[in-house]
Amino acid sequence: MLYEKLGVEPAATQEQLKAAYKRRALQLHPDKGGDPDEFKSMKEAFDILIDPQKRQLYDDWGPEAVAMREGKHVSPEHVVRIFARAGTKARLYAVILISLISLALLSPAILVCLKWDSTVSWPWILVFFPLWLTEATLMCCLICAPVPPDEEEMDDEDRQRLQEQRSQMRKCKCIGSTVITFLILFEIFIGLRLEGAVTCSWFAAMAPLMLLEFVMLMWHLRGVSTAYEEAQAMERAGNGPKTHGFKLFLWSQTAWNVLRLLTIVLLASRAEQTLMGSWYVCMSPLLLGGLVEIFITGYKQAHARQRPPPDAENPEEEPDEPQDTICGTCCWFSCWGFMVCMAAGKLDGSGYSAFYIFLPVFLTIGIIACIFACFSMCFSENMVDAGVQAHRDEAERQNLNATGNAAGSAGYGAAGGPSSAPMGSSAPMGAEAPSSAPYVRLEGQ
């Protein structure tokens, strides 16, 4: 505790803090033979406790909250600890905030369902207003996101990494702002067209979305060769998943842009009655894309199981697992396919409510909100300590297994392997077995 560094009680007054600081400064000052690190730590404790706002923040939330207020880097573990120290009132506020966020996320879908079912007679512009508000908030957060600052003590490698992070952030801001702008324009045109305020064709109303998909497709095609070479380089270095050939990589980069663009064209054609038939035909590219995605994910998983075991010379290296699992892809496609099919049936004239279309969205957000609400009320700092300790134990266990495998491989190679002696032969008497691997603790643990 900071109070212990100054040698005072938590209820100490400002005068007692100043007197304790003078006393400790005389004991710990480097000119008096004290430890410079201890003096610096004591000085930082005094700077926090002498400031009433920082002291109150420290008393309520701990030193991690003070570090966040000062703009210092705080690890996720420390952020979780800050929340774990919250009282009942703060936790109730968190539950209310979670409920409001969930309602804000669901309000666009709820209003669309009410309007689609003719339950309300509001104009479509009003129905889309919560969605625009959400998108405008996301754009403001994206534009105002802080850029990592320069630090005084940085070597060339860290400075280059910082420049790459800044470049990635600028790219994300540019792409995100462009996508949100096109989506808002698309929603405005669709709302005006549905309301009858404009008489343009559906192709013109959907032009912003088609243009967005086309631009994204050209963006991916322009950099697909470079991205494939980088993915292959990462694969050879053991830092990335297997690419499985250029065709599958091209599919993963561009297929959904093509399928969405084709779906938008079919929907506009059907709305203009240029294309006759069921709305299911218009949705078929998305359903086909989902089925192909399931097949590709299954192929990657089967190929990953057939890969050879780690090299004996480098036993710590393990084969990369596929990023997507067949179970997760099937769950994703089930929800997505359900919504697509229900929307097509509603457009074909089925009499069920539009709320059934967004049922997976309502269930998912509702379940997540309930889990977060229950978790926020039951969460404690002891749970954080238990989770951190479990993570450290697992890291140490993996490190011990890796060093044990390395020692076993070294002994295996020294013995010459299975081909060095006939089957059934044994090692000479008196030969010592390889010693057990030393206990190695991970750096930072």
TORNUTI-47196 format. One record per residue (C-alpha): residue number from 1; residue in one letter; x, y, z. Coordinates in steps of 0.25 Angstrom, whole numbers, plus 5000, padded with zeros to 4 digits. Layout:
+------+------+------+------+------+
: resi : resn :   c1 :   c2 :   c3 :
+------+------+------+------+------+
:  NUM :    a :    X :    Y :    Z :
...
+------+------+------+------+------+
//
This chain:
+------+------+------+------+------+
: resi : resn :   c1 :   c2 :   c3 :
+------+------+------+------+------+
:    1 :    m : 5000 : 5000 : 5000 :
:    2 :    l : 5004 : 5014 : 4998 :
:    3 :    y : 5001 : 5018 : 5012 :
:    4 :    e : 5012 : 5008 : 5017 :
:    5 :    k : 5022 : 5014 : 5008 :
:    6 :    l : 5021 : 5027 : 5016 :
:    7 :    g : 5018 : 5020 : 5029 :
:    8 :    v : 5005 : 5026 : 5032 :
:    9 :    e : 4991 : 5021 : 5034 :
:   10 :    p : 4980 : 5022 : 5023 :
:   11 :    a : 4973 : 5033 : 5031 :
:   12 :    a : 4985 : 5042 : 5032 :
:   13 :    t : 4983 : 5057 : 5029 :
:   14 :    q : 4990 : 5066 : 5019 :
:   15 :    e : 5000 : 5071 : 5030 :
:   16 :    q : 5003 : 5057 : 5035 :
:   17 :    l : 5006 : 5053 : 5020 :
:   18 :    k : 5016 : 5064 : 5018 :
:   19 :    a : 5023 : 5061 : 5032 :
:   20 :    a : 5024 : 5047 : 5028 :
:   21 :    y : 5029 : 5050 : 5014 :
:   22 :    k : 5040 : 5059 : 5020 :
:   23 :    r : 5044 : 5048 : 5030 :
:   24 :    r : 5045 : 5037 : 5020 :
:   25 :    a : 5052 : 5046 : 5010 :
:   26 :    l : 5063 : 5048 : 5020 :
:   27 :    q : 5064 : 5033 : 5022 :
:   28 :    l : 5063 : 5029 : 5007 :
:   29 :    h : 5069 : 5040 : 4999 :
:   30 :    p : 5081 : 5036 : 4991 :
:   31 :    d : 5090 : 5047 : 4996 :
:   32 :    k : 5088 : 5041 : 5010 :
:   33 :    g : 5092 : 5027 : 5006 :
:   34 :    g : 5078 : 5022 : 5003 :
:   35 :    d : 5073 : 5014 : 4992 :
:   36 :    p : 5069 : 5022 : 4979 :
:   37 :    d : 5058 : 5012 : 4975 :
:   38 :    e : 5051 : 5013 : 4989 :
:   39 :    f : 5052 : 5028 : 4989 :
:   40 :    k : 5046 : 5029 : 4975 :
:   41 :    s : 5035 : 5019 : 4980 :
:   42 :    m : 5032 : 5027 : 4992 :
:   43 :    k : 5032 : 5040 : 4985 :
:   44 :    e : 5021 : 5035 : 4975 :
:   45 :    a : 5013 : 5030 : 4987 :
:   46 :    f : 5014 : 5044 : 4993 :
:   47 :    d : 5010 : 5050 : 4980 :
:   48 :    i : 4997 : 5042 : 4979 :
:   49 :    l : 4993 : 5043 : 4994 :
:   50 :    i : 4995 : 5058 : 4995 :
:   51 :    d : 4986 : 5060 : 4983 :
:   52 :    p : 4971 : 5059 : 4989 :
:   53 :    q : 4965 : 5054 : 4975 :
:   54 :    k : 4976 : 5044 : 4973 :
:   55 :    r : 4975 : 5039 : 4988 :
:   56 :    q : 4960 : 5038 : 4987 :
:   57 :    l : 4962 : 5030 : 4974 :
:   58 :    y : 4973 : 5021 : 4980 :
:   59 :    d : 4964 : 5018 : 4993 :
:   60 :    d : 4952 : 5015 : 4984 :
:   61 :    w : 4958 : 5007 : 4973 :
:   62 :    g : 4973 : 5004 : 4975 :
:   63 :    p : 4986 : 5009 : 4969 :
:   64 :    e : 4982 : 5004 : 4955 :
:   65 :    a : 4971 : 5014 : 4954 :
:   66 :    v : 4981 : 5025 : 4957 :
:   67 :    a : 4990 : 5020 : 4946 :
:   68 :    m : 4978 : 5020 : 4936 :
:   69 :    r : 4975 : 5035 : 4941 :
:   70 :    e : 4989 : 5039 : 4938 :
:   71 :    g : 4989 : 5032 : 4924 :
:   72 :    k : 4998 : 5021 : 4927 :
:   73 :    h : 4997 : 5007 : 4920 :
:   74 :    v : 4989 : 4998 : 4929 :
:   75 :    s : 4988 : 4983 : 4926 :
:   76 :    p : 4974 : 4976 : 4924 :
:   77 :    e : 4977 : 4969 : 4938 :
:   78 :    h : 4978 : 4982 : 4945 :
:   79 :    v : 4965 : 4987 : 4938 :
:   80 :    v : 4958 : 4975 : 4943 :
:   81 :    r : 4963 : 4977 : 4957 :
:   82 :    i : 4958 : 4992 : 4957 :
:   83 :    f : 4944 : 4986 : 4954 :
:   84 :    a : 4945 : 4975 : 4964 :
:   85 :    r : 4947 : 4986 : 4975 :
:   86 :    a : 4934 : 4993 : 4971 :
:   87 :    g : 4923 : 4994 : 4982 :
:   88 :    t : 4908 : 4990 : 4981 :
:   89 :    k : 4904 : 5004 : 4976 :
:   90 :    a : 4914 : 5004 : 4964 :
:   91 :    r : 4911 : 4990 : 4960 :
:   92 :    l : 4896 : 4993 : 4959 :
:   93 :    y : 4900 : 5005 : 4950 :
:   94 :    a : 4908 : 4995 : 4942 :
:   95 :    v : 4895 : 4986 : 4941 :
:   96 :    i : 4887 : 4998 : 4937 :
:   97 :    l : 4898 : 5002 : 4926 :
:   98 :    i : 4898 : 4988 : 4921 :
:   99 :    s : 4883 : 4988 : 4919 :
:  100 :    l : 4883 : 5002 : 4912 :
:  101 :    i : 4894 : 4997 : 4903 :
:  102 :    s : 4886 : 4984 : 4900 :
:  103 :    l : 4873 : 4992 : 4897 :
:  104 :    a : 4881 : 5002 : 4888 :
:  105 :    l : 4887 : 4991 : 4880 :
:  106 :    l : 4873 : 4984 : 4879 :
:  107 :    s : 4865 : 4997 : 4876 :
:  108 :    p : 4867 : 4998 : 4861 :
:  109 :    a : 4863 : 4983 : 4859 :
:  110 :    i : 4851 : 4985 : 4868 :
:  111 :    l : 4846 : 4998 : 4861 :
:  112 :    v : 4848 : 4991 : 4847 :
:  113 :    c : 4840 : 4979 : 4852 :
:  114 :    l : 4829 : 4988 : 4857 :
:  115 :    k : 4828 : 4996 : 4844 :
:  116 :    w : 4829 : 4984 : 4835 :
:  117 :    d : 4817 : 4977 : 4843 :
:  118 :    s : 4810 : 4990 : 4841 :
:  119 :    t : 4808 : 4991 : 4856 :
:  120 :    v : 4813 : 5006 : 4856 :
:  121 :    s : 4810 : 5016 : 4845 :
:  122 :    w : 4824 : 5024 : 4847 :
:  123 :    p : 4831 : 5028 : 4835 :
:  124 :    w : 4843 : 5020 : 4831 :
:  125 :    i : 4853 : 5031 : 4834 :
:  126 :    l : 4849 : 5031 : 4848 :
:  127 :    v : 4850 : 5016 : 4849 :
:  128 :    f : 4865 : 5017 : 4844 :
:  129 :    f : 4868 : 5029 : 4853 :
:  130 :    p : 4873 : 5020 : 4865 :
:  131 :    l : 4882 : 5012 : 4855 :
:  132 :    w : 4888 : 5026 : 4850 :
:  133 :    l : 4890 : 5030 : 4864 :
:  134 :    t : 4898 : 5017 : 4867 :
:  135 :    e : 4906 : 5018 : 4854 :
:  136 :    a : 4909 : 5033 : 4857 :
:  137 :    t : 4914 : 5029 : 4871 :
:  138 :    l : 4923 : 5018 : 4865 :
:  139 :    m : 4929 : 5028 : 4855 :
:  140 :    c : 4932 : 5038 : 4866 :
:  141 :    c : 4939 : 5028 : 4875 :
:  142 :    l : 4947 : 5023 : 4862 :
:  143 :    i : 4951 : 5037 : 4859 :
:  144 :    c : 4954 : 5041 : 4873 :
:  145 :    a : 4962 : 5028 : 4876 :
:  146 :    p : 4975 : 5032 : 4882 :
:  147 :    v : 4988 : 5030 : 4875 :
:  148 :    p : 5000 : 5023 : 4883 :
:  149 :    p : 5009 : 5034 : 4887 :
:  150 :    d : 5024 : 5035 : 4886 :
:  151 :    e : 5032 : 5031 : 4898 :
:  152 :    e : 5045 : 5036 : 4902 :
:  153 :    e : 5053 : 5023 : 4903 :
:  154 :    m : 5050 : 5015 : 4891 :
:  155 :    d : 5060 : 5008 : 4882 :
:  156 :    d : 5059 : 5007 : 4867 :
:  157 :    e : 5051 : 4994 : 4867 :
:  158 :    d : 5040 : 4999 : 4877 :
:  159 :    r : 5039 : 5012 : 4869 :
:  160 :    q : 5037 : 5004 : 4856 :
:  161 :    r : 5027 : 4996 : 4863 :
:  162 :    l : 5020 : 5009 : 4867 :
:  163 :    q : 5020 : 5014 : 4853 :
:  164 :    e : 5013 : 5002 : 4848 :
:  165 :    q : 5003 : 5003 : 4859 :
:  166 :    r : 5000 : 5017 : 4855 :
:  167 :    s : 4999 : 5013 : 4841 :
:  168 :    q : 4989 : 5002 : 4844 :
:  169 :    m : 4981 : 5012 : 4852 :
:  170 :    r : 4980 : 5022 : 4841 :
:  171 :    k : 4976 : 5011 : 4831 :
:  172 :    c : 4965 : 5006 : 4841 :
:  173 :    k : 4960 : 5020 : 4843 :
:  174 :    c : 4959 : 5022 : 4828 :
:  175 :    i : 4952 : 5009 : 4825 :
:  176 :    g : 4943 : 5010 : 4836 :
:  177 :    s : 4938 : 5024 : 4833 :
:  178 :    t : 4936 : 5021 : 4819 :
:  179 :    v : 4928 : 5008 : 4822 :
:  180 :    i : 4919 : 5016 : 4832 :
:  181 :    t : 4917 : 5028 : 4822 :
:  182 :    f : 4913 : 5018 : 4811 :
:  183 :    l : 4903 : 5011 : 4820 :
:  184 :    i : 4897 : 5024 : 4825 :
:  185 :    l : 4895 : 5028 : 4811 :
:  186 :    f : 4889 : 5015 : 4807 :
:  187 :    e : 4879 : 5015 : 4819 :
:  188 :    i : 4875 : 5029 : 4815 :
:  189 :    f : 4872 : 5025 : 4801 :
:  190 :    i : 4865 : 5013 : 4805 :
:  191 :    g : 4856 : 5020 : 4815 :
:  192 :    l : 4852 : 5031 : 4805 :
:  193 :    r : 4849 : 5020 : 4795 :
:  194 :    l : 4841 : 5012 : 4804 :
:  195 :    e : 4833 : 5024 : 4809 :
:  196 :    g : 4830 : 5029 : 4794 :
:  197 :    a : 4837 : 5042 : 4796 :
:  198 :    v : 4846 : 5039 : 4783 :
:  199 :    t : 4842 : 5031 : 4771 :
:  200 :    c : 4856 : 5026 : 4767 :
:  201 :    s : 4859 : 5012 : 4763 :
:  202 :    w : 4863 : 5002 : 4774 :
:  203 :    f : 4876 : 5001 : 4767 :
:  204 :    a : 4878 : 5016 : 4770 :
:  205 :    a : 4874 : 5014 : 4784 :
:  206 :    m : 4883 : 5002 : 4786 :
:  207 :    a : 4895 : 5009 : 4779 :
:  208 :    p : 4903 : 5013 : 4792 :
:  209 :    l : 4903 : 4999 : 4797 :
:  210 :    m : 4907 : 4994 : 4783 :
:  211 :    l : 4918 : 5004 : 4782 :
:  212 :    l : 4923 : 5001 : 4795 :
:  213 :    e : 4924 : 4986 : 4792 :
:  214 :    f : 4930 : 4988 : 4779 :
:  215 :    v : 4941 : 4998 : 4785 :
:  216 :    m : 4944 : 4987 : 4796 :
:  217 :    l : 4945 : 4976 : 4785 :
:  218 :    m : 4955 : 4985 : 4777 :
:  219 :    w : 4962 : 4988 : 4790 :
:  220 :    h : 4964 : 4973 : 4793 :
:  221 :    l : 4967 : 4969 : 4779 :
:  222 :    r : 4978 : 4980 : 4778 :
:  223 :    g : 4985 : 4974 : 4790 :
:  224 :    v : 4982 : 4960 : 4790 :
:  225 :    s : 4996 : 4956 : 4784 :
:  226 :    t : 5004 : 4963 : 4794 :
:  227 :    a : 4995 : 4958 : 4805 :
:  228 :    y : 4997 : 4944 : 4800 :
:  229 :    e : 5012 : 4946 : 4800 :
:  230 :    e : 5012 : 4951 : 4814 :
:  231 :    a : 5003 : 4940 : 4819 :
:  232 :    q : 5012 : 4930 : 4813 :
:  233 :    a : 5024 : 4936 : 4820 :
:  234 :    m : 5017 : 4936 : 4833 :
:  235 :    e : 5014 : 4921 : 4831 :
:  236 :    r : 5028 : 4918 : 4828 :
:  237 :    a : 5033 : 4925 : 4840 :
:  238 :    g : 5023 : 4918 : 4848 :
:  239 :    n : 5015 : 4930 : 4852 :
:  240 :    g : 5002 : 4928 : 4844 :
:  241 :    p : 4992 : 4918 : 4840 :
:  242 :    k : 4994 : 4910 : 4827 :
:  243 :    t : 4989 : 4917 : 4814 :
:  244 :    h : 4984 : 4904 : 4807 :
:  245 :    g : 4987 : 4910 : 4793 :
:  246 :    f : 4985 : 4923 : 4786 :
:  247 :    k : 4970 : 4919 : 4782 :
:  248 :    l : 4965 : 4917 : 4796 :
:  249 :    f : 4973 : 4929 : 4800 :
:  250 :    l : 4966 : 4937 : 4789 :
:  251 :    w : 4952 : 4932 : 4793 :
:  252 :    s : 4955 : 4936 : 4808 :
:  253 :    q : 4958 : 4950 : 4803 :
:  254 :    t : 4948 : 4953 : 4792 :
:  255 :    a : 4937 : 4943 : 4792 :
:  256 :    w : 4927 : 4950 : 4802 :
:  257 :    n : 4929 : 4963 : 4795 :
:  258 :    v : 4925 : 4956 : 4782 :
:  259 :    l : 4913 : 4949 : 4788 :
:  260 :    r : 4908 : 4961 : 4795 :
:  261 :    l : 4909 : 4969 : 4782 :
:  262 :    l : 4902 : 4959 : 4774 :
:  263 :    t : 4891 : 4958 : 4785 :
:  264 :    i : 4889 : 4973 : 4785 :
:  265 :    v : 4887 : 4973 : 4770 :
:  266 :    l : 4877 : 4962 : 4770 :
:  267 :    l : 4869 : 4969 : 4781 :
:  268 :    a : 4869 : 4981 : 4773 :
:  269 :    s : 4865 : 4974 : 4761 :
:  270 :    r : 4854 : 4966 : 4768 :
:  271 :    a : 4849 : 4979 : 4775 :
:  272 :    e : 4848 : 4986 : 4761 :
:  273 :    q : 4841 : 4973 : 4756 :
:  274 :    t : 4852 : 4971 : 4745 :
:  275 :    l : 4854 : 4958 : 4752 :
:  276 :    m : 4842 : 4950 : 4755 :
:  277 :    g : 4841 : 4938 : 4764 :
:  278 :    s : 4843 : 4936 : 4779 :
:  279 :    w : 4851 : 4944 : 4788 :
:  280 :    y : 4859 : 4932 : 4792 :
:  281 :    v : 4866 : 4932 : 4779 :
:  282 :    c : 4871 : 4946 : 4782 :
:  283 :    m : 4876 : 4941 : 4795 :
:  284 :    s : 4882 : 4928 : 4789 :
:  285 :    p : 4897 : 4934 : 4788 :
:  286 :    l : 4898 : 4937 : 4803 :
:  287 :    l : 4893 : 4922 : 4806 :
:  288 :    l : 4902 : 4916 : 4796 :
:  289 :    g : 4914 : 4924 : 4802 :
:  290 :    g : 4911 : 4919 : 4816 :
:  291 :    l : 4911 : 4905 : 4811 :
:  292 :    v : 4924 : 4907 : 4804 :
:  293 :    e : 4930 : 4913 : 4816 :
:  294 :    i : 4926 : 4901 : 4824 :
:  295 :    f : 4932 : 4892 : 4814 :
:  296 :    i : 4945 : 4900 : 4814 :
:  297 :    t : 4946 : 4900 : 4829 :
:  298 :    g : 4944 : 4885 : 4830 :
:  299 :    y : 4955 : 4883 : 4820 :
:  300 :    k : 4965 : 4892 : 4828 :
:  301 :    q : 4962 : 4884 : 4840 :
:  302 :    a : 4964 : 4871 : 4834 :
:  303 :    h : 4977 : 4876 : 4827 :
:  304 :    a : 4982 : 4881 : 4841 :
:  305 :    r : 4979 : 4867 : 4847 :
:  306 :    q : 4987 : 4860 : 4836 :
:  307 :    r : 5000 : 4869 : 4838 :
:  308 :    p : 5012 : 4863 : 4843 :
:  309 :    p : 5016 : 4864 : 4858 :
:  310 :    p : 5026 : 4875 : 4862 :
:  311 :    d : 5040 : 4873 : 4858 :
:  312 :    a : 5049 : 4865 : 4868 :
:  313 :    e : 5060 : 4876 : 4867 :
:  314 :    n : 5049 : 4887 : 4871 :
:  315 :    p : 5039 : 4880 : 4880 :
:  316 :    e : 5034 : 4893 : 4885 :
:  317 :    e : 5028 : 4897 : 4872 :
:  318 :    e : 5014 : 4892 : 4870 :
:  319 :    p : 5006 : 4892 : 4858 :
:  320 :    d : 4996 : 4904 : 4856 :
:  321 :    e : 4982 : 4901 : 4859 :
:  322 :    p : 4971 : 4906 : 4849 :
:  323 :    q : 4966 : 4919 : 4853 :
:  324 :    d : 4952 : 4915 : 4850 :
:  325 :    t : 4945 : 4902 : 4855 :
:  326 :    i : 4934 : 4894 : 4848 :
:  327 :    c : 4925 : 4896 : 4860 :
:  328 :    g : 4926 : 4911 : 4861 :
:  329 :    t : 4924 : 4912 : 4846 :
:  330 :    c : 4912 : 4903 : 4846 :
:  331 :    c : 4906 : 4912 : 4858 :
:  332 :    w : 4909 : 4924 : 4850 :
:  333 :    f : 4903 : 4919 : 4837 :
:  334 :    s : 4891 : 4914 : 4845 :
:  335 :    c : 4887 : 4927 : 4851 :
:  336 :    w : 4891 : 4935 : 4838 :
:  337 :    g : 4883 : 4925 : 4829 :
:  338 :    f : 4871 : 4925 : 4838 :
:  339 :    m : 4870 : 4940 : 4837 :
:  340 :    v : 4872 : 4940 : 4822 :
:  341 :    c : 4861 : 4929 : 4820 :
:  342 :    m : 4851 : 4936 : 4829 :
:  343 :    a : 4853 : 4949 : 4822 :
:  344 :    a : 4851 : 4943 : 4808 :
:  345 :    g : 4839 : 4936 : 4813 :
:  346 :    k : 4833 : 4949 : 4819 :
:  347 :    l : 4836 : 4956 : 4806 :
:  348 :    d : 4829 : 4945 : 4799 :
:  349 :    g : 4816 : 4948 : 4807 :
:  350 :    s : 4817 : 4939 : 4819 :
:  351 :    g : 4808 : 4943 : 4830 :
:  352 :    y : 4818 : 4942 : 4842 :
:  353 :    s : 4823 : 4954 : 4850 :
:  354 :    a : 4836 : 4960 : 4846 :
:  355 :    f : 4841 : 4958 : 4860 :
:  356 :    y : 4844 : 4944 : 4856 :
:  357 :    i : 4854 : 4949 : 4846 :
:  358 :    f : 4863 : 4955 : 4857 :
:  359 :    l : 4860 : 4944 : 4867 :
:  360 :    p : 4875 : 4940 : 4867 :
:  361 :    v : 4880 : 4954 : 4869 :
:  362 :    f : 4870 : 4956 : 4881 :
:  363 :    l : 4874 : 4943 : 4887 :
:  364 :    t : 4889 : 4946 : 4886 :
:  365 :    i : 4889 : 4960 : 4891 :
:  366 :    g : 4879 : 4956 : 4902 :
:  367 :    i : 4887 : 4944 : 4907 :
:  368 :    i : 4900 : 4952 : 4906 :
:  369 :    a : 4894 : 4964 : 4914 :
:  370 :    c : 4889 : 4954 : 4925 :
:  371 :    i : 4902 : 4947 : 4926 :
:  372 :    f : 4909 : 4961 : 4928 :
:  373 :    a : 4899 : 4966 : 4938 :
:  374 :    c : 4900 : 4953 : 4946 :
:  375 :    f : 4915 : 4954 : 4945 :
:  376 :    s : 4916 : 4968 : 4949 :
:  377 :    m : 4908 : 4966 : 4962 :
:  378 :    c : 4916 : 4953 : 4966 :
:  379 :    f : 4930 : 4957 : 4962 :
:  380 :    s : 4940 : 4959 : 4973 :
:  381 :    e : 4955 : 4961 : 4974 :
:  382 :    n : 4957 : 4947 : 4979 :
:  383 :    m : 4952 : 4942 : 4965 :
:  384 :    v : 4963 : 4950 : 4958 :
:  385 :    d : 4974 : 4945 : 4967 :
:  386 :    a : 4969 : 4930 : 4964 :
:  387 :    g : 4968 : 4933 : 4949 :
:  388 :    v : 4982 : 4939 : 4949 :
:  389 :    q : 4988 : 4928 : 4957 :
:  390 :    a : 4982 : 4917 : 4948 :
:  391 :    h : 4987 : 4924 : 4936 :
:  392 :    r : 5001 : 4925 : 4942 :
:  393 :    d : 5000 : 4910 : 4946 :
:  394 :    e : 4996 : 4906 : 4932 :
:  395 :    a : 5008 : 4914 : 4926 :
:  396 :    e : 5018 : 4908 : 4936 :
:  397 :    r : 5012 : 4894 : 4932 :
:  398 :    q : 5014 : 4897 : 4917 :
:  399 :    n : 5028 : 4902 : 4920 :
:  400 :    l : 5032 : 4889 : 4928 :
:  401 :    n : 5026 : 4880 : 4917 :
:  402 :    a : 5034 : 4888 : 4906 :
:  403 :    t : 5047 : 4887 : 4914 :
:  404 :    g : 5044 : 4872 : 4917 :
:  405 :    n : 5042 : 4869 : 4902 :
:  406 :    a : 5055 : 4876 : 4899 :
:  407 :    a : 5062 : 4868 : 4909 :
:  408 :    g : 5056 : 4855 : 4904 :
:  409 :    s : 5059 : 4859 : 4890 :
:  410 :    a : 5074 : 4862 : 4893 :
:  411 :    g : 5075 : 4848 : 4900 :
:  412 :    y : 5068 : 4841 : 4889 :
:  413 :    g : 5077 : 4847 : 4879 :
:  414 :    a : 5090 : 4844 : 4887 :
:  415 :    a : 5085 : 4829 : 4888 :
:  416 :    g : 5084 : 4829 : 4872 :
:  417 :    g : 5069 : 4827 : 4871 :
:  418 :    p : 5062 : 4814 : 4868 :
:  419 :    s : 5071 : 4811 : 4856 :
:  420 :    s : 5084 : 4811 : 4864 :
:  421 :    a : 5082 : 4798 : 4871 :
:  422 :    p : 5074 : 4785 : 4867 :
:  423 :    m : 5060 : 4783 : 4873 :
:  424 :    g : 5060 : 4778 : 4887 :
:  425 :    s : 5074 : 4783 : 4890 :
:  426 :    s : 5076 : 4791 : 4903 :
:  427 :    a : 5085 : 4802 : 4908 :
:  428 :    p : 5098 : 4797 : 4914 :
:  429 :    m : 5098 : 4795 : 4929 :
:  430 :    g : 5102 : 4808 : 4937 :
:  431 :    a : 5098 : 4817 : 4926 :
:  432 :    e : 5091 : 4829 : 4933 :
:  433 :    a : 5077 : 4834 : 4928 :
:  434 :    p : 5075 : 4848 : 4924 :
:  435 :    s : 5073 : 4857 : 4936 :
:  436 :    s : 5060 : 4863 : 4938 :
:  437 :    a : 5057 : 4877 : 4932 :
:  438 :    p : 5060 : 4888 : 4941 :
:  439 :    y : 5049 : 4897 : 4946 :
:  440 :    v : 5048 : 4909 : 4937 :
:  441 :    r : 5039 : 4920 : 4941 :
:  442 :    l : 5033 : 4929 : 4930 :
:  443 :    e : 5038 : 4943 : 4929 :
:  444 :    g : 5029 : 4953 : 4936 :
:  445 :    q : 5022 : 4942 : 4944 :
+------+------+------+------+------+
//
